[in-house]
Amino acid sequence: MKSKIDTIEIQSRVLGKTMATTIYVPAHFCEGLPVLYFMHGRSGDESIIHALDIQTVADGMMADGMMKPMLIVCPRMEDALGLGAYEDYFFSEVMPLVEQQYKTKGRCIGGCSAGGFIALNYAFRHPTLFERVGGHMPAIEDHLDDDDLHYFGTREQWQANNPLFLAEKCSLPASMEIYLDAGSEDEGAFYRGCAQLTETLVARGTKVENHLNKGHHTIAYIQAHLEEYLMFYAK
């Protein structure tokens, strides 16, 4: 049996339209595998699973014993930062469908750029649902640009969803592990947000690792470090 990429079309009642989700299913699939939800950036979609060639990388790592089998799910989240109806869509439609159909056990969440914002926001506001969390060049900042205000509506909503502020007050289980990283030449300077978030989490005693690597805010940066991410999620 070989691994495969499934594509599921969800007739979303929440969003009122059809949404696609891609799923990496490892070779010799069996029930009870953990699942990683991996979120794309603002200009991306579920095809990030192909852009990163997740199937080839994960197949090779499993063959070499570098990671345990797991499902990797890339839902289409559009350019909404996972807010509002998109949060309802993910938790009430994507997760139940995937986990019922594939009979998964245990879950992680991660993402790149805006997807990293989504992953951290969801994990901090729903802390009992995810075992490991990753933000890869995550779009987190301690100030709100006027160009981004339309995502939130108000500055209060921005603060209520900003992982930097959530980390100061949310209830995080002792078992949760968090992985942060960004390129030293990241055009958004998101390594600053990673450093700030790490400082807050360390002060709270949370298990967190932060990596500053050479690189820019690009898909090539994510590709270069994909093995490291998968090793973290599939411990």
C-alpha positions as CSV (number, residue, x, y, z in Angstrom):
1,M,0.0,0.0,0.0
2,K,1.3,3.5,-0.9
3,S,0.6,6.8,0.6
4,K,-1.8,9.1,-1.1
5,I,-3.3,12.6,-1.1
6,D,-7.0,12.7,-0.7
7,T,-9.1,15.8,-1.6
8,I,-12.4,16.3,0.2
9,E,-14.9,18.9,-0.9
10,I,-17.0,20.1,2.1
11,Q,-20.4,21.6,1.4
12,S,-20.0,24.2,4.2
13,R,-23.3,25.3,5.8
14,V,-21.4,27.8,7.9
15,L,-19.7,29.6,4.9
16,G,-22.5,28.8,2.4
17,K,-20.1,27.5,-0.3
18,T,-17.9,24.5,-1.2
19,M,-14.5,24.3,0.5
20,A,-11.7,21.9,-0.3
21,T,-9.4,20.1,2.0
22,T,-6.3,18.0,1.1
23,I,-5.2,15.1,3.3
24,Y,-1.9,13.2,3.3
25,V,-2.7,9.6,4.2
26,P,0.4,7.6,5.0
27,A,1.2,4.1,3.6
28,H,-0.3,1.2,5.6
29,F,-2.9,3.6,7.1
30,C,-4.7,2.3,10.2
31,E,-7.2,3.8,12.6
32,G,-6.0,5.7,15.6
33,L,-3.3,7.8,13.9
34,P,-2.7,11.4,15.1
35,V,-3.6,14.2,12.8
36,L,-1.7,17.5,12.0
37,Y,-3.8,20.4,10.7
38,F,-1.4,22.6,8.7
39,M,-2.7,26.1,7.8
40,H,-1.6,28.0,4.6
41,G,-0.7,31.7,4.4
42,R,-2.9,34.5,3.2
43,S,-2.4,34.0,-0.6
44,G,-2.5,30.2,-0.3
45,D,-5.0,27.4,-0.2
46,E,-5.2,23.6,0.3
47,S,-2.7,23.1,-2.5
48,I,0.1,23.9,-0.1
49,I,0.3,20.2,0.5
50,H,1.6,19.9,-3.1
51,A,3.6,23.1,-3.1
52,L,5.6,21.7,-0.1
53,D,5.6,18.2,-1.6
54,I,4.6,16.9,1.8
55,Q,3.9,13.4,0.5
56,T,7.5,12.9,-0.7
57,V,9.0,14.4,2.4
58,A,6.8,12.5,4.9
59,D,7.2,9.2,3.0
60,G,10.9,9.5,3.1
61,M,11.0,10.4,6.8
62,M,8.7,7.5,7.7
63,A,10.8,5.1,5.7
64,D,13.9,6.3,7.5
65,G,12.3,6.1,10.9
66,M,12.5,9.9,11.4
67,M,8.8,10.3,12.1
68,K,5.8,8.2,13.1
69,P,2.8,7.8,10.8
70,M,0.3,10.6,10.9
71,L,-2.3,12.3,8.8
72,I,-1.6,15.8,7.5
73,V,-4.6,17.9,6.7
74,C,-4.4,21.2,4.8
75,P,-7.8,22.9,4.8
76,R,-8.7,25.9,2.6
77,M,-9.0,28.8,5.0
78,E,-8.9,31.7,2.4
79,D,-7.7,35.1,3.3
80,A,-9.5,35.5,6.6
81,L,-6.9,34.8,9.3
82,G,-9.2,32.0,10.5
83,L,-11.6,34.5,12.1
84,G,-15.3,34.7,12.4
85,A,-17.2,32.1,10.4
86,Y,-13.9,30.5,9.3
87,E,-13.3,29.5,12.9
88,D,-16.7,27.9,13.1
89,Y,-16.1,26.2,9.8
90,F,-12.9,24.6,11.0
91,F,-14.1,23.4,14.3
92,S,-17.6,22.4,13.4
93,E,-17.1,21.0,9.9
94,V,-13.5,20.3,9.0
95,M,-12.3,18.6,12.2
96,P,-15.4,16.5,12.8
97,L,-15.4,15.3,9.2
98,V,-11.7,14.4,9.1
99,E,-11.7,12.7,12.5
100,Q,-14.8,10.7,12.0
101,Q,-13.8,9.6,8.5
102,Y,-10.2,8.6,9.3
103,K,-10.8,7.6,13.0
104,T,-7.9,9.7,14.2
105,K,-6.6,9.9,17.8
106,G,-4.7,13.0,19.0
107,R,-4.1,16.2,17.1
108,C,-1.6,18.9,16.4
109,I,-1.9,22.3,14.6
110,G,0.6,24.4,12.8
111,G,0.9,26.8,9.9
112,C,3.1,29.2,8.0
113,S,2.8,33.0,7.9
114,A,-0.9,33.9,8.4
115,G,-1.5,30.2,8.9
116,G,0.9,30.4,11.9
117,F,-1.2,33.1,13.3
118,I,-4.3,30.9,12.9
119,A,-2.6,27.9,14.5
120,L,-1.4,29.8,17.6
121,N,-4.7,31.7,18.0
122,Y,-6.8,28.5,17.8
123,A,-4.4,26.6,20.2
124,F,-4.3,29.3,22.8
125,R,-8.1,29.8,22.7
126,H,-8.9,26.1,22.6
127,P,-5.9,24.8,24.6
128,T,-7.3,21.3,25.5
129,L,-7.7,20.3,21.8
130,F,-4.1,20.3,20.6
131,E,-1.0,18.5,21.9
132,R,1.6,20.3,19.8
133,V,1.5,23.7,18.1
134,G,3.7,25.3,15.5
135,G,4.1,28.8,14.1
136,H,6.5,28.9,11.2
137,M,7.4,32.5,10.3
138,P,4.0,33.3,12.0
139,A,2.4,36.6,11.2
140,I,2.3,37.9,14.8
141,E,3.1,41.5,15.8
142,D,2.5,43.7,18.8
143,H,1.0,46.5,16.7
144,L,-1.9,46.6,14.3
145,D,-1.3,48.0,10.9
146,D,-4.2,49.9,9.4
147,D,-4.1,47.7,6.4
148,D,-5.0,44.7,8.6
149,L,-7.8,46.3,10.6
150,H,-10.4,44.9,8.2
151,Y,-9.6,41.4,9.3
152,F,-10.7,42.2,12.9
153,G,-13.1,45.1,12.7
154,T,-11.9,46.6,15.9
155,R,-8.6,46.9,17.8
156,E,-10.3,45.0,20.7
157,Q,-11.0,42.1,18.4
158,W,-7.4,42.2,17.3
159,Q,-6.2,42.0,20.9
160,A,-8.6,39.2,21.6
161,N,-7.2,37.1,18.9
162,N,-3.5,38.1,19.0
163,P,-1.3,35.2,20.2
164,L,1.1,37.6,21.8
165,F,-1.7,38.9,24.2
166,L,-3.4,35.5,24.5
167,A,-0.2,33.9,25.7
168,E,-0.2,36.2,28.7
169,K,-3.6,35.1,30.1
170,C,-4.8,31.9,28.4
171,S,-4.9,28.6,30.3
172,L,-2.3,26.3,28.7
173,P,-1.9,22.6,29.7
174,A,1.5,21.6,31.0
175,S,1.6,18.9,28.3
176,M,1.4,21.4,25.4
177,E,4.5,21.8,23.3
178,I,5.1,24.8,21.0
179,Y,7.5,25.3,18.1
180,L,8.3,28.7,16.7
181,D,10.7,29.8,14.0
182,A,11.4,32.5,11.4
183,G,14.1,33.6,9.0
184,S,16.6,36.1,10.1
185,E,15.8,38.1,6.9
186,D,12.0,37.8,7.2
187,E,10.6,40.8,5.4
188,G,7.9,41.1,8.1
189,A,10.4,40.8,10.9
190,F,8.2,38.1,12.4
191,Y,11.2,36.7,14.3
192,R,10.6,39.6,16.7
193,G,7.1,38.3,17.4
194,C,8.5,34.8,17.9
195,A,11.1,36.1,20.4
196,Q,8.4,38.1,22.3
197,L,6.0,35.2,22.4
198,T,8.8,32.8,23.5
199,E,9.7,35.1,26.4
200,T,6.1,35.2,27.6
201,L,5.7,31.4,27.3
202,V,9.0,30.6,29.1
203,A,8.0,32.9,31.9
204,R,4.8,30.8,32.3
205,G,6.7,27.5,32.3
206,T,5.3,26.4,28.9
207,K,7.3,24.0,26.7
208,V,8.5,26.2,23.8
209,E,11.4,26.2,21.4
210,N,12.2,29.1,19.1
211,H,14.5,28.9,16.1
212,L,16.0,31.8,14.2
213,N,17.2,30.5,10.9
214,K,18.8,32.1,7.9
215,G,16.2,32.9,5.3
216,H,13.4,35.1,4.0
217,H,9.6,35.0,4.3
218,T,9.1,32.6,1.4
219,I,7.8,29.1,0.6
220,A,11.4,28.1,0.0
221,Y,12.1,28.8,3.7
222,I,9.3,26.5,4.8
223,Q,10.4,23.8,2.4
224,A,14.0,24.0,3.8
225,H,12.7,23.3,7.3
226,L,9.8,21.0,6.7
227,E,11.6,17.9,8.0
228,E,12.3,19.7,11.3
229,Y,8.6,20.6,11.6
230,L,7.4,17.1,10.9
231,M,9.8,15.6,13.4
232,F,8.4,17.9,16.0
233,Y,4.7,17.1,15.3
234,A,5.2,13.4,14.9
235,K,7.2,12.8,18.1
